[in-house]
């Protein structure tokens, strides 16, 4: 018999919110896709009935307000609820009379379903189906500049990455940033947060190499972004714990956007649980090294230099050396080099940094027409310290 009459758990309608934008990337081609969900009755009195799930949360039951209306006498008015994610659906029992079942005879409180999985309510079996369609990506202009947070790029590779990040910033889909250490994945995650509707919410970073509890970090990130760093280093013993937290992510006004980083794709031979990999590998974006887009080196250096206090002036000699370097440390190495320039002291830490300091000092003194006092004030250094550095690097201000 149907359960007692009671109000819908989420208001007068069987759905919550506007039609969701659920993005993911094709696992082989990397094509950006939009996913739409359907619930199809496979067995029971309403066999063959199909409901398009067009909102973040949809009700299943006998009530006319449900997204999937069933005539099964063993189904409660508001029997179960479906929460939509790009990687799957979460089915939750709504304290129904006869329970909700997934893969067994024991009723569940909630379970996470992937494409083509089934659940049972009363005498009705429902299969959930995903339909994916390509998301058109506008052609890039031949030249141009793109910014995201503190980062700027001009290369086609970089501009394509930034365009995709901007496209997915406004949706809830989990983003996995894959790239070698030092390529700026955490900085890109902060930029993604700043461009999202969660920008006024918290940005919580969790280093998965540390043994801190996951649930506390997730709660702290409500209404904002939760960054999971170094997924590739997560011990196998803790993967089930993280998976359980991800399968219980909140929906509604204080949901959580997950962004993850890894130096490698979450696929064999990496020992990552397949279900956890599926939750994290939703929108997968590759972050290139500076060697792959050398034309971005100088714009990035200029942007980083301007964020320092005081701003670091970079001249033509310095920019030439920066652009020619292979940057084995990638973006992090570029930032470290600029910070060393910010406090040019008479020290040696390798031939490249010595050449870079010399070029920087020559540019600095040329810009100030040889006036050491003016140049030292621009850097926030005592004039005596700058004199010593100029002497150590054999910069002749009379030749500039």
C-alpha positions, 0 to 999 in steps of 0.5 A: 500500500502507498505510504501516508500522505506527506509534503514533498521533501523539497517543496511543492514540486518534485524537482529542485532548481533549474536544469543542470549543466553537467559537464564531463570529458570523453575519456579517450578524446578529451572532448567536452560533453554535456550529460543529461539523465533519464530514468526508465522503468524496466519492470513493473506496472509502468514498464517502458515509462521514461522520465527526463531528469531536468533538475538537480534533484528529482523525486520518484513516487506515486505523487503527481509532483514526482519527476518519475510518477509510478502507479505501483501500489507498493510505492510511497507517494514520495518514495525516493530522491535522485541527486544528479551529478555528472559522474552518476546519480545518488538515490536516497530513500525517503523513509518509504514504506517498503524501502529502496533496493540496489543490488540485493535484498537489504534496503538502502538509505542511499547509494551512488549509481552509474550509467546503466545501473538499476534500483528497485522501489516496490515492484518497480525496477528503474534503470538510470541512463546517461545521454552525452552530447558534444559541447561546441567549443568556439575557435580560438583567435590566431592571437590573443591573451587569456587570464585566469586569476593570477595567471596569463597565457598567450599560447594556443595550448594555454588559451584552450585550457583557460577557455575550458576552465572558464566554461566549466567554472560555472558548473558543479562538475568535478575537475581533475587537473593533470600535469607534472609537479610545478605546473601551477595546478593549485593556482589554476584551481584558485582561479577556477574558484574565483571565476565560479558562483562560489567565489565568495565561499571558502576555498579549502585545500587538502593535501592527500599525502597528509592523514587529516580527516576528509569529512571535516574538510568537506564540511569546511568547504560547503558553499565553496570549493574543495581542492584535493591535491596529490590524488596520485599519492593517496594511500590505498587504505584511505581511498574508501574513506574519501570515496564515502565522503564524495558519495555523500556530497551535499546538494542545494544551496551549500553544495561543494565543488571538488577540484583535484590535482594529480601528476598522472591520469587516474588509470592503471598502473596507478593504484587508484580504486576505479570508483574513486577514479570515476568520481574524480575523473569527470572533467579532466584537463591537462596542464602543460609545462612551460616547455610545451608553450614557451611563448607564455614564459614572459607574460607569466613572468610579467604577471607574477612580477607585478603581484610582488611588493614592490612590483619587480621591473623586468626589462628586455635583457631579463625577458630574453633570458627567461624566454630562453631557459628550459625551466625544468622546474616549470611554473614553480621554478619561474616563480622562485627565480623571480622571487630571488631577483626581488632581493638581489644579493651578492650570492651565487646559486648556479650559472643561470641565476647569476646570468639572470641577476646580471641581466636584471641589474643591467635592466634596472640600472638602465631604466634608472639611468645609472642612479643607484639610489633611485634603483634601490628605492624602487626595489625597497633595498638600502643603496649600500646593498645594491652597490655591493650586488652591482660590484659582485656581478660586475655591472658597470653603471657607466656603460648603461 
